[in-house]
Structure formats: C-alpha cells, structure tokens
Amino acid sequence: MPAFAKNPKVIIGTIVVLWVAYVIYANFQPKMVDFYLLPFGVVLQIKLSSVIIGAAIFGAVATIVIHWLWTRPSNSVSPAATAPVSPSNPPRSNTVA
C-alpha cells in the first residue's frame, strides 16, 4: 500500500467521496419533488437528483465566495498605520539605459 494511502485525510476523503457518489446514484431515479410556488396551483416539479446536485453546486460556490470575502484585505486600514517611504532611497526602474 502506498504511503499516502495511510494518511487519515486520504482515508476520510475517500469515504466521503464514495458516500456522495452513493447518495447521487441512489437518488438518480426519476423521483419528482414538488415545489408549490403560489397558493393557487402553480407547481414546479424537479427531479430529486437535480435538487441534490444544485445544492452541492450552491454550497461549493457559497463556500468559495465566503472564503474570498473573509481573506481579502480590508480597506479600513488607517493611513497613519502605514510606514512612510523614505526620500533618501528613490525607487529604481528596471529598464536598461
């Protein structure tokens, strides 16, 4: 057995992937889910597998967006907190004369 396969993260990840594949496969039959949009008879029927796949895609996108919002730099940094640029060392250009 390769060394990476003994890592607990790989084992747990494999179990989760196999479980998700089973859930999608087991629910792929044409079972319909009824969404009642309005009280007077407007019904939207969607396959259960579409609901599961849509929820997974929404969860992945929401996680990526929240992670991006959480890790981006804040614009509320005070100008006094930044270090001033010393005039004795002007920036050099990278062009060749």
Secondary structure, 3 states (H helix, E strand, C coil): CCHHHHCHHHHHHHHHHHHHHHHHHHCCCCCEEEEEEECCCEEEEEEHHHHHHHHHHHHHHHHHHHHHHHHCCCCCCCHHHCCCCCCCCCCCCCCCC
